[in-house]
Amino acid sequence: MMMIVRNIPIFAIIMIGAIMFSPYKSIAQEQKAEATWIWYPGDYEIWLSNKMQARRTERGAFLPPLWRYYSPYALVTFKKDFELDEPDEITIATEGDFKLQLDGKLIHGRSKTLQVPSGKHSIVIKVYNQEAVPALYIQGNRLVTDHTWEVTFEDKEWIDETGKASDQSGTNWETVGSWNFDNAEEKPSLFKLETTPQYATSVKDAGKGQLIDFGKETFGYIRFHGLKGTGNISLYYGESEQEALDAEFCETLDELTFDGSQASEVTLENSMAFRYVQIQADQSIEYDSVSMLYEYLPVTYHGKFKSSDELLNEIWDVSAYTMHLNTREFFLDGIKRDRWIWSGDAYQSYLMNYYLFFDNESVKRTLLALRGKEPVASHLNTIMDYSLYWFIGIYDYYLFSGDEDFIKNFYPRMVSLMDFCLDRRNESGMMEGLPGDWIFIDWADGLSKEGEVSFEQLLLARSLEAMALSAEIAGDQEGKEKYQILADALRDKLFEVFWSEEKKALMHQRVDGEVLDTITRYANMFAIFFDYFSDEQKNAVKEHVLLNEEIQKITTPYMRFYELEALCAMGEQAFVLEEIRDYWGGMLDLGATSFWEKYDPQESGEEHLEMYGRPYGKSLCHAWGASPIYLFGKYYLGVKPTSPGYENYVIEPHLAGLEWMEGEVPTPFGNISLSISMAEIKVHSAGGQGTLTIKSKTKPISNTAEVVAMGEDVYELKITPETKHQITYTSFQ
């Protein structure tokens, strides 16, 4: 989570100047380009998230999100200035009605093809759609819709009494949005996740019906084969057998009415999360068998991990499956119950994604869906800390991807959300809950959120640092200075108010001007990997807070993730491995096939299924349960970027008692592959400049890189791209 300052390159400034000099982009020498559907940036993500989140039900009842819904702009205008060295014929497809102007002249009719002569041109197309997102697709030999087009939701042109249009306007143009809809028939509004058949592993009687077990947590559509008769079929879904058998209290259910006129193979309309499904049919109904269509987003598992410990290998595999189940149109928190997009949950998914899929499009879609539109009237998901995670998530995205354009394009939306947050500070410059604010932090019994909570101030300080760096990327020097001053001042005040030299910790809260005698783990562990503490403070916090059994323990994988990251950042990899074996292994011992929203080893039996005052309220497939993916990649394989897009990175492997481990970490250049034993390390990287840091009893030997002694048995080697590095050393294990 390190923040890296990076100036705009000189070549970028030169290119900006060239674009300003001439608005016409020559496409005379280009090969025939492929088109993609384009839209107003962020609108498709909002529309798609609306549809997805509106699919949540609770025992068959519609259950919409708790926060504000936004809508796409119904009328948008696309434009492009370009130059052709020869005539071009273009085909036009739109989602909605459209109006086309070429060089300021209206093209009459609704022709789907247009002959464009050679020379300099300006094309402007307005698209109207009230039901879906106004979108445009143009394919020619030279002219195509792509990321070089601009779009606006408003137009300040006018026509005078002679019929002449204005020569200038105050319209704000933005770079278009797009995804991967790359042919005219593949309309964005028709997007669906992919499906593949899955079959039951066992079927047994359940009263007069059946209990179907699909063997593991899954997501999709139930299918009936050989269906006959007339009547009703009731379905009761469960992540556990107990839930599916409890028709009165299971979280999700469905019903099918069959009149005999349909085909004998029927697929239900609603996709659900489950392992088990209880089916009760009227006596007049018969069917041969039941299967399902597994519904998923087709992402690639670029990240890999394997070690000498089979339990850790299973934990990684189940974590990866848990993460994939919750990676859908957007990153979800849980697939059974919420099926909503929560910013705090999504923030962890971004980090896990960078070490598993490295699917940047899913990150961007989720960030944009969460942000919504102007004006800002509440925190994201109504939660104060979730607004702040959003800022940090954007800069982390830049660090891992190197995508400057995303920050440049959406920086104004960062500014308006930060303005909202800053306006909600109190007279001491800190944030505390106001009417309508939900301060979440974590699910923890008796956790007070009253007054000024140190954890919230910590997140705000980090968010302001993210804003300062994003402002620099966006070319807002005044904003950079403003946000950096605010960040520095808040960090100083954070320690002035909350740091206790006696307790060797950040205290939890201040209420009515008085710091209460309460210590929690939250602010203390974040301040470690945010690098806010001195080395002395870090060691003191590790002893007095993180390893202190008297401080309230964390029982959610959500915050367990950060606690273990803080310990890893302090060099406690061996201790953390034991915690992972115990915590995540404990869920596996109870039969988990995906990781849960919460796990308390002190609970037993059906207590493990309870939450929110409901017998099956707990999610048994929750994205934040997949955090070992991130921990193994960053702190055991030891790979992390130190400049945007992995242009520079470090590898600091830690066997932590393992005999060997191997894996791959995805980057924008391709994978970094590692094989580590107690005597040898093999590294191969597809790009970027890396630094391998290892501790060895003897000076390591490498025939590909110079070995530099750093002192105290620590050595560094430079890792160059497309080179098979092989290093022999002597481990301290």
N, C-alpha and C positions, 0 to 999 in steps of 0.2 A: 504493500500500500504506500510505497515511497512516492513522494511527489517530486517530479523532475522539471526544472526550469529549462525551457528551450526557446531560443529566439527564432523569429521567422527568417528562413534562409534568404540570402541575397537573391538567388535565382527566382524565388517566389515573388519578390518585390519587382524584379525585372519583368516577369510574366504579367503581373498585375498592371504594370505600366503599359505593356504592349496591348493588353485588352482594352485599357482605357483609351489608348490612341485610336484604335479601330474597332468598332463594334461588330464588324463582319468577319466571321471565321471562314477562311477558305477551306473547302472540303474537296478541292479539285483533285488532289493527288491521293486521296484516301482510297483504300480498297472498299468494296461494297460492305457497308456496316450492317450490323444486326440491330433491329429496333427493340425497344422495351416499352411497356406501358408506364406512363408517368402521371403524377397527380400533385396536388398541393402538399408540401412536406408535412408529414405527421397526420394528415387527414385519414389516410387509409388505415393507419395503425389505430386511430381512435375508433373508426367505424368497425374494424374487425374485432377490437377488444370489446366494444359494446355488444356485438353479436355473441361473442364467446361467453362473456360474463353474465349475459342474460339467460344462459342455458342452465344456470344453477337452480336446483330445486331442493326443497326439504320435504321429504315424504310426499312427493308429487306436487307440492305447492311452489309456485313461482317465487323466487327469492332474489331480488335484484341487489346490486351493491349498496353499501351504506353511504356512498359518497356521490358527488355530482357526476352526471353523465354529460358529455360534450357531443356535438354533432359536426360533421364535415361541412365545409362551405358548399352551398348548393350551386353556386355559379363561380367559376374560376376562369382566368384568362391565361393562356400559354403563349409564349412568343419565342422567336429565335431570329437573329440576324445572321445571314450566311452568304457565301459566294460560291457559284458553280462555274466551272470552266466549260461545261456542256449541259444541254438540257437534261432534265430528270423527270421521270414519271413517278409520282408518289401515290400510295394507297392510304386511305384514312379510315381509322376505326375509332369510335368513341364509346364511352359508357355515358349515354345521355345525348340530348340534342346539342347541336353545335352550330356556330357561326364562324365562317372562315374569311379572313382578309389577307390578301397578298399585296404587299407594297401599298397598303392603305386602301385598296379597292376591295369592296365586298364581292365575294364569289357567290353568285346566285345559285339557288337550288341546293340539293343535298347530295351532290356527287361524292362518291367514295374514292374517286381518282382525280388527279390534277396534274396537268403538264406544267412544269416550272422551267422557264427558259434559262439560259446561261446568264451569268452576271450576278450583281449584288442584289439581295432581296431581304425583305422582312416579312415574316409570316406571323399572324396573330390569330389564335383560335379560342373562342369562348365555348365552354362546355357547361351545360346545365343538367343536373341530376338531383332530384330531391330524395330519392330512395336509397341510392348508393353513392359512392365517391365519384365525382366527375373525373374522368380519366381519358387519356389520349394516347393513340398508337399510330405512328406514321412510319411506313417503310418505303424507301426509294433506293435507287442505286447509290446515291450519295447522302441525301437528306433522310435522317431517321430521328425518332424521338429517343433521347438518351439524357444523361445527367447534365449536358451542356445547355439544356433549355431552361427558361425562366418562367415563373408563374406568379400570379397575384390573385387575391380574392376580391380586390376592389379596383376600380378604374376611374381616374379623375379627368379623363378627356371630356371634351364638350364639342358641340357643333354650333357655329355661328349662323347668322341669318342668311349667309350666302351658301350654306351647306358645307362649308369647309371645316374639317376637324382640326382641333388644336394641335399645334406643333410640339407642345411639351406638356407634361403633367407631373403631379407630385406622387404618382403611384409608386409604392414600394414593391420591387420585384425580388423574388427569392428563387434559389435553386430548387428545381423540382425534386420530388420524392419518387422512388421506384423500389422494386424488389427484384423478383426473378420471373416476371410474367413476360415472356419473350416471343410470343406469337400472337397474331390478331385474335385467334379463337380462344386463347387462354385469358379470358377476362378476369380482372382482379376480383370482381364480385362473386365469381364462381369458385373461389378457392376452397378446397377441402383438404384435410389431412389424409394421408394415405392409409389404406387398410390391407390386412392380410389375414387369412383364416387361422384360427386357433381352435383346439379341440380339448374337450374335457379329459382330465386324468382319472376321474372316478365319478360314479353316479350311485346314489343310494336313496332308499325310500325316506320320505319325510312326511309322515301322516299319510294322506291320500295323494301326495305329490312326490316330488323328487328334490334332492339336494345335489346340485352340480358343482363339482370342484374342478377348477382349471389349473390347479397345481401351484400357482403363484399369483401375486398381485398383478392385475392387468387392467386394461381400459378398452372399451369398445362397445359393440352392438351385439346383443343376443340374436341368434338365428334359430328358427324352428325348421326342421326338415320333415317332410311327409305329413304336414298339418292337414287335418280333416275335421269336419263337423261344424257346428255352430255354437258359439258361446264365448265366455271370457277366460282369460288366462291372467293370473296375478303373479308378479315376480317380486321377490324380496332379495335385495343385494346385500352382500356383506364382505368386508375385508377379513372378517373372521367367521368361522362356522357359527359361533353363537349369534352373531349379528344377523346372518342370513336366515337363521331359524326363528328369529324373534320378529314375527310379522308386525307386532304392535309398536316396536321401538327401533327397528332398523332405520338407518339414516336415509336411504334411498330405496325407492320402489317404482314399479311400473305396471302397466296393465295393457293387455292386448285384447281387442274385441275382434273375433273372426267369424265371418258369416258364410264361409264356404265358397264365396265367389272369387276370392283371391287365389293366387298361385299357392301351391302346397309348400313352397319354401318362402318363409316370411322373415324379414330382418326388421327388428324394432327400430323406431325412428330416433330414439334417444341413446346416446353413448353414455356409459356409466363406468365407474371405477369399482372393481370388486375382485375377489378371488372366488367366492362362492355365490351361487344364486339358488334360492328356493323357488320352485315353480309349483303352483297350485292351479289346476285347470278344472273347468266344469266337466261333469261326467260325459257330456255330449261332445267333448273335444278329445281328439287323439293326435299323437305325433310320433314319429319314428325316433328322432334324436334331436339334441340341442348342441349347437356349436356357437362360435362368436367370430366377429370380425374385429381383430385388434387394430386400433386406430393410433397412428403415430406420426410424428414429424420425422422425415428421412434425413437425419443428421449422421455424420460419420464419427466414429470413435477414433479420433486422432491420438488422444492420450492413452498411455498404457502403463501398467505397473504390475510387477511380479517379484516375489522375494522368496527366501528360504522358509518363510513362515506361512503355512497354508491358510491359517485363520485370517491373517492380514490380506492374503490374496482374495479370500472369499468376501471379506469386508469391502475391498476395493470393487469387486465385481457387483456386489449388491448395491453399493453406493452409485456406481455408474448406471445401473438399471433404474434405481430410484430417480436419479437425475434425468434420465431419458423419459421416464413416464411423466415427469412434471415439465418437460420441455415440449411445449405444444405450439399453438400459434404464438404464444408468449410464455415466459417463465411463470409457472403457477406455484403457489405455495403447497397445495395438496390437491390430489385429483378426485377424492371422494366427496369431501364436504364443501370446501370453499369454492374452488374452481374460479377464483378471482385473482387479480394481479395486485400483490402487496409489495410495496417498495422495499421494505426491510428484508423480506424473503427473497425478492428478486436480486437485491444487492449481493447476497451470498451466492445465488445462482450464477451471476456474472462471473464471480471468482472461480467457482467450480468449472464453469464452462471453459474458461481460458486454459484449464489443465485437462479437459476432456474432449470437447467438440471444437473449440475455438471458432464458434459460429457467431461472427460479428453481427449478422443480420438479426438474430434473435435478441441480442443485447440492444441494438438500436430500436427495434420494434417495441420492446418492453419499456425502454426509457421514454419513448415518445408517447406511448399509450398512457403511461402514468402521468406525464406532465399535462396532457390535455391542452386547453386553449386559454386565451385571456378572456376576462380578467381573472386573476387568482383570488379566490374567496375563502379558501380553506387549505389546510395542510394536505399533502398527498395522503390518501386513505384516511383523512382527518387526523393523522398521527404526526406529532411534532418531529419525533426522531426519524420518521420515514421520509419527510421532506429533506432532511439533512443527509440521509443515506443516498438520496438521488444525486446530490451534487458530487459526493465522493465517488459514486458509481460512474459518473461521466468522465471524471479525470482518470480513473482507473482504466476505463475503456480506451482512452487515448494512450495511456502508458503501455498497455498490452498490444494495441492495434496500430498505433502511429497515425490514426485517422484524424488529421487536423481539420478536414472539411466539415466533419460532423459538428465539432465544437464551433467553428466559424459560423455555420448555418444556424445553429440553435442557441448560440450565446444570448441573444435577446430574451429567450424564454428562461434562461438561467437568471438573467438580471431581474426579471419581473417576479420570479418566485423568491429570489433572495430579498428583494425589496419588501415583499410580504412578510418574510421571516424577521427582517430587521425592524419592521414597524411594530412587531409584537414583543419587542424587548421592554423590560421595565426600566425604571429610572436609574438602576445601577448598570444598565447595559447588558443584562442577562435575560434569557428566555425562561418563562415559566408559564404553566398552563393557564389559558384564558378560556372563557366560555366557548364551547365548540371544539376545543383541543383535546385530543386523546394522547396522553403520554404513555407509551407502551413499555419500552425498555425490554421487558421479558415477562413470561408467565412465571411468577414466583410468589409464593404465599407470603402475605404481609408486607410486600415491597411498597414502600411509601413513594408517591410521585408528587407530593405537596411541595410548594415553594420553588426555590431555585435548585434544580438537581444538577450535580456536577457532571453527570454523564451527558446531559443535553448541551451544556456549555462546551464540553469537549468536542462533541460532534459539530457544533456551530463553528468553533474555531477551525476545525479541519475543513469544513465547507467553505469558509471564507478564504482559506489557503487555496482550495480548489478553484474558487472564483478568481483569485488573483492570477493564477497560472492560466486559466481559461481566457481571462481578459487579455493577457499578453498574446496568446495564440490568435485571438480575434482582432488584435491590433488596437485594443482599447487601453492605451497607456494610463490615462487618467483613472480608469476603473481598476487597473492593476494596482496602482498606488493606494487608492482608497481601500480596496479589500485587504491589501497586505497590512495597512495600518490598523484596520479593525481586527484582523486576525492576531497580530502581535499584541495589541492591547488586551484582547480577551484572554489570550494564553497567560499573560502576566497576571490578570485578575483571577483567573482560574486557580493559580497556585497561591496567590495572595490570600484568597478567601478559603479555599478548601484543603490545601496541603497542611497536614499536621506533622510536625517534626517529632512530636511525642509518639503518635500512633504509627509513624512511617507509612502514611497512606493519604490518598485523597478521600476526604470525608464525603458522605453521600449527598447531603442536602443542607441548604440554609433556608429557614422559615422565619419570616418577620425579623430579619436581620440577625438571627442567631443560628450558628452552625451547630447542627445536632450531632450527638455522640453516636453516630451510626456509620459503619463502614460496610460497603458492598464491593463486590469484585468488579463491577462494570467499568467505571471510569478508570480504575487502576490498571486493568488489563489492556484497555484500548490505548492508554497513554504509553504503554510499553511498546507496542508495534507501531504507534504513531511517532515514536521516538521523541516524546515530550519530556521524559525523565532524564536526569543525569545517570551515569552508570551506578553511582552510589544509591540513588533513589530506586533504580530498577532492582538492584539486589535486595534492598530493604523491602520493597513491595513484594517481591517473590517470596521472601521469608515470612513477612507479617500478614500477607493477604492471600496470595495464590496457593501457598502451601500450608495455610493456617486452617485447621479443621474447625475452628470456632467461628469462622466467617461463613455466613449462610451459603450452602452449596448450590450449584447450578444444576437443574434437572432437565433442561431442554437442550436438544442438540443445537438449537439456534444459538444460544450463548455459550454452550460448551465449545463450539467451534472457535469462538474468539478467545476463550480461556486457554484452550490448547495451543492456539497460535501464539499467544503471549508467552507461554512456557517454551515453545519451540524457539521463539525469538531470543529467549534467555539461555538457549543451549540445552534445554531439558528434553531432547528428543527421546532418550531411553525411557524416561518417566512417562512421556506422552504415549509412547507405544503401549505401555502397560495399561494406561487409561483407555486407549482405543480398544485393546483386546477385551478389557473388562466391560466397557460401556456398550460399544457396538456389538461385541461378541455376546454380551448379555441378551441383546435383542434377538440375535441369531439362535441362541439357546432356547428361546421361547417360540421359535418357529418362524421368525420374521423372514419374509421374502423381499421386503423393501423396508427402508428405515423410517422411523416414526417421528411424529410431531413432538413427543415427549416420552422419556423413559426414566422411571424411578425404580432402581433395583429393590427398594424397600416394599414396593407394592407386590401383590400376588394375585393370581387368578384373573378374574374379570376386571379387577381394578386397573389392569393395564389397558383396558379398552375404554374406560370412562374419561370424560372431560366435559367441561362446560355444563355440569349438572345433568348430563345425558349418559345413558349406559354405554353408548357406542360413539360418543362425540369426538373421540380422539382420532386423528388421521394416522393411519398406519403406512402411509406413503407420502412423506413430506420432504420437499426439496431440501430444507435445511438439514435433514438427516444425512445428506450425502457428502458432508464436509471432508471426510478422509481423502477424497479425490484431490482437493486443494492442498491439504496438509502433506500428503505423500509427495505430490509434485514439487511443492515449494520448499519443504523443509527436510525431506529425506533424499529424494533425487537432487534437490537443492537448486532448482533452476528458477531464476526470476529476472525480469528485465530491469535494467538500470537506466535505460533511456527509451523513449517512445518507439514502439514497434520492434523491440528487440534489436535495434541497431547495436546496442551494447547490452550484455547480460552477464550474470555471474552463475557459476555452478559451485555449490558448497555442499557436497554429498555427506550424509550422516547415516552410517549403517545402524547405529544405536543398538548394537547387540545382534543384529542380523548377520548371517554368514555371507549373504549376497543379496543383491537386488538389481533389477534392470527395469527399464521403462523408456517411454518417449514423452516429450513435452512439446505440444504444438506451438508454432510461432508463425508470423506472416510469411516467413521464408520457407517454411516446411518444418519438419520435426527435428528436435534435438534428441538424439538417441544416446542412452547411457547403459553401461554394464559395470557394476561395482562389486568387487569382492574385497577380502582383507589383504589381498596382495596385488590387485591389478584394477585399473580403471580404463574403460574404453569409451571414447566420446566421438560422436560424429554430428556435425551441425550443417544444415543446408544454407545458412546465411547468418549475417551479423558477426560481431566481434565479441568473443566470450573470454571470461577469466575463470579458470578452474582453481579453486582454493582447497587444499587438502592438508591434513595434519599427518605427519609420518615420522616414525622413529629414525629413519635414515633418509638421506636426500633422494627423492624420486628420480627415476630414469625415464626419459622420453626421447625418442629419435625424431620427433616432429616439432618439439617446442622447447624453448629455453626454460629451465627451471630456476625460479628466483626465490631465494630464501628470505622470508619475511620476519624471521625471529620466532622463538618459542615453538620450534618444530612445525611451523606453518610455512607452506610453499605455494607459489602461484605459477600457473602456466597459461599462456595465451592460446585460446582455441580459435583456429581459423576455419573458414567455411570449406566444405567439401574436402576435408582432410580426415583420414582415419587416425585419430590420436590413440595411442596405447601407452599407458603410464604404469610402471611398476613402482610399488611403494611398500612400506611396512606399517600396517595399521596398528593403532594402540590397543585394539580390542584383543 
